[in-house]
Amino acid sequence: MTLLSALPASDSYRVTGSGARPSAFAVSELATASFAAVGQELIRLMKSLNLVSDAPELTVDHRLASLWYGFSFKPEGWEMPSLWDAIAGDYQASNGWIRLHTNLPAHRQAALKVLKVKPDRDAVAQAVRTWSTVDLEAAIVAEGGATAAMRSRSEWLEHPQGRAVSRDPLIGWHNPRQVTLRDRPQATAERPLAGLRVLDMTRVLAGPIATRTLAGFGAEVLRIDPPGWDEPGVIPDVSLGKRCAYLDMKTPAGLEAVQDLLSRADVLVHGYRPGALDALGLTQAKRDELAPNRIEVTLNAYGWQGPWSNRRGFDSLVQMSAGIADAGRSWAKADKPTPLPVQALDHATGYLMAAAALSALSEAALGNSIMQARLSLARTAELLAVLGKAETSNEITRANPTDYAPAPEKSDWGVGHRLKPALRVGGTDMIWSRPASKLGTSDPIWPSLKP
């Protein structure tokens, strides 16, 4: 089998554009390579489905790829909500730095409960100073919160979880099985994923990027969230091309509806921690029973083995844990954590997830057994840490008006402009048939199955 396991060779695609995100790490190089991975696997799928006879040229715009690692959507005459909760951020403890991730109410409450303070940033800062980083990290995690002490690269590589992550493959393939792909007569070289049903059960940020990417090539993406869920700072960016519905899987009716959707899906993308789907009644055996011919791609924060494999985490936290924020501090000659200029671990993992789904589809189209793909932000961090960085004085910090598509996008929040696509595969362009939409605005049904 030739399932995706690494980034494509740099001489296998054409690169246009120049510049780099300012960072101690090869953020722009990672952006271009991750887009190229999507293109490489899309070409392989198109050939497997006999949509093309010869491999089309694969082109990545280096500048646009770098920009897509930030926000791809620019509102016109209105502002997107803040990405961060007022309490979230880096704090100095008694012996170093720690980051609190409090965007979700439960995570915010866990941190405040441990610190025994009200939701006031100054009060939080004073309380954090009385703790050591490791003790506070352990206490908040034990309370169900999300946090990370800043570690150096050497400390991370010597840490039990760092050692475990170093043994993980970039993309882990598990549970091989034979599948039969559903016929999609509407698929063409221009829209190779047309008719492909993708069930999106992911949250910020990597998973939604993966499904947004698949939607760009014609996939029918249906995102499911619990009633009332929202991610106001990012949804205008990542809901592009999708239908978004609410379902409560903790109720019998909601679980039954999700099971019906899964039974008709071609691809399942989810970001549930190990055991979480089991608790909802969607065990591996149940998923195999409901959707034996599905492609499944999933991710977690800290890897799939080791003591932290079940730990809650986000891009900014993994950057703290894995030594990225500390290396950035040294590079910038700063006196505080210096993260990447964008959430590159999320973005890279998202594009690799999309590429993994395409890779599995190709294997299935060729009649080979396929496996489930597992990725993690922490393992992507290790890829970034060893990736070669080109030196350039041309810094990419913000988009210019010419970087955006000329046609406006009428999102559910208001009109704005979307970046031009960074990836081109021959005559196959990334085109999204739906503008960004709010969560819960669609019915939880596959549109192609409407009576």
N, C-alpha and C positions, 0 to 999 in steps of 0.2 A: 504494500500500500504506500501511497505517497501523500499521506495526510500532512498538512502544514505543521512544521515543527520549529521553524526559524524564519527570520526576515529574509526576503529575497536578495540575491546578489545585486550589488549596485549597478553592474553592467547589464542587467536584464531589463532595464527600463530607462526611459529618457526623462531627464530632469530639466525643467525650465525655471526661471526665476532665481533669485539669490537672496542673501542675507541670513540672519540668524537671530533667534530670541536670545537676549543677553542672559547668560547663565554660566555657571561652572560646568554644566553638563550639556550634552549634545541634544538639546531639546528639538531643534529644528531638523536635525538629521533623523531623529526618531520619528518626527511627524511625517517626513517624506517617505521613510521606509515603511511605516505602518500603512500609509495610503497605498504604497506600491504592493504591499502584501494583499490588500483587498483586490487590487487590479489583477494581480497574478492569479489569484484563485478564481476570480470572475472569468478570466480568459479560459482557465482550465475547465470550468463548468460549461461555458459556451461551446467549447470543443466537444465535451462529453455528451452534450445534448444535441450535437450536430447543428448548432445555430450558426457556426462559422466553420469554414474548412481550413483556413490558415489563421495563425495567431495574429490578432490585430496589434498595432503598436500601443504600448502602455506608456502614458505620459503623466508625470506628476509635476505640478507647479509648486516649487519649493516654498515660495513666499506664501501662496494661498494655503498650503498645508500647515505652515507655521501659524497662520492667522486662524484657521479652523480649530486649532488647539486652544484658542480663547473663545470668545463669544462670536458666533456666526451671524447673529441678528442684531441690527441697529435700529432701535425705535425712532420714529419720526414724529416729533412733537409731544412725546411722552417718555417716561423713564421706567425702566424695569425695576422691580423691587430689589432691595439689597440681597446679596447672596448669603450674608452672614447674620446670625442672631447677635444681639447687642452684647452678650456675654462671651461669645466665642472668640478665641484668639490665644496668643502666647502669653504666658505668665512666668515670672521669675519666682522659683521656689527657693528653699534655703540653700540648695546645692546645685542649681542649674535651672533649665527651662522646661516647661511643660505646656502642652497645648490642650485646651478644652474645646471639644466639639459639641455645641449645644443647640444646633439648628432644629433638632427634633425635641418636642416638649418633654418626652421621657428622659432623654439624655441630659437636657438642661436641669430637670428636677433631680436627677441622680447626682450631678455635680454639686448643686446647691445643698442637697441633703448631707453629703459628706463634709462639705466645707462649713455647714451650719450658718449660712448667711442668706440674706435676701438677695433678689436678683438686681444687684447694684455692682457695676464693674469695679469701682474702687474698693468696695467691701470684699469682693471676690479676690482682688489682687492682694489685699492685706492678709486674707486667710491663707492664700496659697503660699505666701512667704514663710508660714509656720510649718510647712510640710517639706519633706524630702521628695524629690521627683518620683522615685520608684514607689515609695509608700503611698503617695497620693494617686499615682497611676493605678496601683493595685486596688485601692479602696474604691475608686470611682468605677473601675471595671467590675468589681464585685457587686456594686450597687446597680449594675445594668447600664452604666454610662459608656461614653466613648471619649477616650483621651489618650495621649501619648507623651512620654518623656522624651526629650531630645537626647539622642545617642549619637556618638561618632560612628563613622564607618567601621572602624576596628572593633568598637564595642558591639555593634550589630552583628558583625561577622563572627564574633565569639559568643554571641547570645544563642541559647538553644533554639529559638525560633529562626534567627538568622541562619544558623547552620542547616536547619530543616529546609528553609526556603532555597538555599543554595543547591539542594539535592533535587528540587522540583524541576521538571522540564518547563520550558516557556509555555507550552501548551500540553497539558496532560490528556492523553486519550485513554478512556476506560470503557468497560462493559461492551465489548464488540458484539454485534448482532447483524443479521441480514435484514435489509429493509427493501421495500418496493416503493419507489417514488410514484406519487400520483401524477397522472398525465396533465400537462399544462399546455394545451394547444395555443393559448394566447401568448406564450413566450416567443420573443423574437430577438434578433441580434441587437436591436435598438432598446428593447425592454426585456432583458433576459430573465428577470425575476417576476414578470407579470403573472398574476394568479397564485403566487406562492404565499401561503397563509402563515404568518409569523405571530405567535402568541408571545407578547412582551410582558413579562412579570418581573420587571426590574425597577430600580430606583436610581437616584443620582449616583453616578453620572456615566460610568462606563457602559453599563447595559443599554441605557437609552441611546447612547451614541452608536452602539452596534446596530440597533434596530432602525435608527434614523438612516444609517448607511444603506441597509438593505432596502428600505423604502425608496431610496434615491434611484434604485435600479428596477423599480416596479413592484416590489413586494407589498402585499396587503398586510399591514401591521396593525394589530389590535392590542392596545396597552390596557392592562387591568390593574386597578388600584382599589384599596378599601375606601368606602364612602367617606368623603370629607378630606381625603388626603390631598396635599398640595406641596409643591416645591416651587414657590413663586419666583425665586431668583433664577431658575434654570429652565422651567417648562417652556417658555417662549423659544428657547434655543433648541431643545431636544425633542419637542413633540411634532416637529416638522414631518409632514407626510403620513401621520398616524391618525387612527381613530382611538379615542381614549374613553374608557368606560369604567364605571364603578361597580364592584361586586364585593360583597362581604363573604369571604370564604369560611368564616367562622359560623355561618348559619347553614342549615341543610340546603336551603334553596340556592344560596350563593355557591356553595361547594358543588352542587349538582350542575349549575350553569357553567362553572369553570371546567368541570370534567367534560361537559358536552363540547365546549370550545376546544379543549385539548384534543378530544377524539377526532376533530376535524382539522387540526393544525398540521402543517408540514414541518414547522420549526418551532421549538420552545426555547426561549431565552429567559433565564432567570438568575437572580442574584441572592437567593436565599442561603443562609448559613447552613452547614451540615445539620440535618435533623429537623430543620424548620418545616420543610414540605411534608415530612413524615407526620409531624404534629398536626398538620392540617388535613391529613388523610390522603395525601398524594405521595405515597411511598414510591420507591423505584419500581416495585412490582405492580403497583396500581397504574403508574404512568405507562409501563410496558403493556399492560392490559388494555388501557384506553387508547393509546396511540403507539402501536408497535412499529409503525413506519416513520416515526418522527425523527428529526435531527434535534439534538439537545446540546445547548451550549450554556455554561454557567461560570460564575466567578465568585470569589470571596476576597477579603482584604489581605489576609496574612498568610495565605498558602494553605495547602491541603494536608499537610502533616505537621507535627510539632505541637508544642503546648498552646500556641496561640491560634491554631487553625479554626477555632470556633469564635474568635474574638471579633467584636464589632470594630469596624474600621472604615476610614475614608482616605482619600488621596492625601489630604493635608496631614493626617495622622501618620500614615505610612512614611511620608517624607521625613517626619520627625524621628520615627523609630529607626529607619533604615540608614540614617546618617546623611541624608540629602540636605536637610535644612542646616545641619552643622557644617557640612562641606561648603554650602553656599555662604554661610557666615564667614568662613575663612577666606573664600574667594572674594567676597565683597568687602573684606576688612571691616566687618560690622561687629557690633557688640550684642547682637541678638540673633535669633534664628532667621535665616534667609532662605525661604522656600524657592521653588522654581517659579518663574514668572507666570506660569499657567499650570493648570492641573493636568500635567502631562501624563501622569500614571493612569488616570482615568481615561484620557483620550486614547492613548496608545493601546490600552487594554481593550477599549471599546472597538477600535478598528481591527485589532487582532481577533476579537470575538466574531466580528462580521466575516473576516477572512476564514476563520475556522468553520463557520457554518457553511460557507461556500465550498470549502475543501471537502467537508463531509458529504455535501450534496453531489459533488463530482464523483466521489468514490461510489456512492449509491447508484448514480447514473451508469457507472461502468460495471455494475453488478457485484462490486466488492462489498465485504462487510464493513460497517462503519462503527464508530465509537462516539461516546459523549466527550465533549471537549471541556476541560477545566482550566481556568486561568485565574490569576490573582494579581492584585496591585503590587504586592511585595515582590513577586517574581519579575514583574515588568520593571520594577525599580532596579533589580540586579542587571537587567538588560541595559537600562539607561546608564548605569554606573560604569559599564565597560565599553560603551559605544564611543567610537572616535569622533572627536569634535573638530570641525574645520575652523580655522581662524579667519575672521572677517571683521571689518570695521563697519559694515553695513548692518546696523541693528534693526530688527523688526519689533516694534513696540505697539503699533496701532495700525489699523486699516486706513487706507486712503479711499477717497470717493470712487476711484477707478477699480478698487478691489471688489466692489459690490455689483451684483447683477442690476442692470438698468431698470427692470420691471419691479415695481413695489410689491411687497407681500402683505396681504390683508389678513393679519393674524387676528385671533379672538380678542386681543388686547388693544389692537390698533394697527395702523399701517407702519411698516418698517421696510428695511432693505436687508437682503441676505447676501452673504459672501458668494462670489462665483465659486463653482465647484473646483476643487484642487486636482481631481482625478479625471482622466479621460482614457477610455479604452477603445481605440479605433473610432468608429462612429457612434459608440455608446456613451451617452452623456448622463450625468446624474441629474435627474429631473424629479422634483417632488410634486405630486398631483394635488396635494392638499397643503394649505398653509398651516402654520403652528396653531394648535387648538388647546383650549383649557381642558383640564382633567375632568372626566365625568360628563362630557358633552355628547358622547355617542352611545348608542345602544350596545349592550354586550352580545353582539351577534356578528357573524361573518357576513359582510355586505354581499359577497358573491353568492351567498346561499339564501338571500332574501327571496321570498316568494314573488 
